[in-house]
């Protein structure tokens, strides 16, 4: 099965304290391929650094920035190791994918769908899959795949 990864699920895969971490890890293990949009990498970097800052206590700002950068590098190294094993892929977002994502954002303007979620929908069409690796049920339950499937399968919830 091909999964298109959203940021929240990727963050949950890394966070041992996440309430759905076991289910998220199970979904990753079941996937044949996990497609990680570059927009997810950007959000993931930001969220990892923010999580370090949020739990930094009384540390000095320089220390917090360093710890955040270290945690972000570890995250990216893990992803790159999975890419090397062909378990994950980071696709190029070309003009066609961006155009499709923009159309998705326009179609679901009432949901205020962001670029990352819209890119996940566009890549699901590109990879001919209805499986999205996400914990964002609100948006992905409301949006419809562009592949002809009736709805998205959201993992880990729909396993």
N, C-alpha and C positions, 0 to 999 in steps of 0.2 A: 504494500500500500504506500502511496506517495502522500506525504503530509506537507502542507504549506504552513510554515511556522509563524505564529504571531508572538509579539514580545512577551506578554504575560506568561504564557506557557514556557517559553525559554527561560525566563527568570525563575519560574517555579521549579524547573528542572535543576537549577543550581542552588536553590534555597532549601536547605534541609528542614527548616522550620515551616515551610509552606504547608498549609493544611491538606492540599491535594498532591503532595510530592510523590507519594507511592503510585497514584494513578497516572500522574504525568510521566514518571519514569517507565511505567508499564507501556504507555502509548508510544514512547520513544523506542522501546525495545521491540514493539510489534511493527514499527514502520520499516518499509524497505528502503525508503529515501526520505529525508527531511530537507525541504527546500526553504532556505532562509533568505528572505528578501534583504537587500542591503539596508533598507529603511529600518528593519528590525535590529540590525547590528548597531545602528546609530542610537536607537531608543534604548537598547540593552546596555550600551556603554553608559548612557546618561543615568539610567535607573540603578545600575550597579554602583556607580559613584555616589549617587544620592543615598542609597541604602547604607553605604559605609559612613557617610556624613551623619545620617540620622542616628546611628548607633555609636558615634564616636565619643560620646561623653564630653569630658572637659579637655580633650586634646587640642593642641594648637592647630590653627588652620593649615599650616604647611604640612604637618604630619597627616592630617585628614586627607589633603590632596594627594599625598604620596600613597597612603593606604588605598584610596580610591583608584588611583592609577594602577597599582599592583593588582588589585582585585579585577579590574577591567582587563588587564593583560592576561591574567590566568583564565578568565572567561573566553577571551579570543583564542588563546592557545588550545583550550579544550575544543572549541568549534573547529579550529584548523586541524586538529588531530582527527576529528570525525570526518572532515572533508577529505583528508588523506586516506582514510579508510573507505571512502565512497559511501559513507552513511549519510552525509550531509552534502549539500551543494549550495553555493551562493551564486545565483544567476545575475546576469547583466540586465539592468533595467534600461531597455532601449526606448525609443520614441513610441513604438507601438504599445508597449506595456504601459508607459506613462499616459498615453492617450486613453487606453482602456480604463486605467485607474481613475483618470479625471472624469470619464463618463460615469463610472460607478459613483464617484463623489457627487456628481450632479444628480444622478438618478435617486440617490438616497440622501439628498440635501437635508431633509427633515430629521435625519438621524445624526447629522453633523459628522459623517464618517471621515476619519482622518486618512492621510495619504498611505500610511502603513496598512490599515485594514483594506483600503481600496486596492492597494498593490497585491495583497494576499488574494483577493478575488480575481484580479487579472492574471496572476500566476497560476491560480487553480485552473483557469481556462487554458492557459499555455501548456500546463502539464496534464490536462484532461483528468482532473481529480475533483472529487467533492469533499475531500478530507482536509480540515483545517485544524491545526494544532494550536488550540487557544483556550483561554478561560473566560473570554469575552462572549458570553452567550447572548447578551442583549443585541448587539449589532449583527453578529453572524447568524442568529436565528431569524432576524428580520430580512436580511439580504438573501437573494437567490443566486445560485451559481449561474455562470454564463455557459455552462457545458450541457445544459438540457436536463441535469439532475433536478429533482423536485426541491431539494434543500441541501444545505451543507451538513456533512457529518462532522460534529465537533468532538475532537478528542482532547482530553480523555473522557469527557462526559458520555459520549455515545458508544463507548467500547462495550 
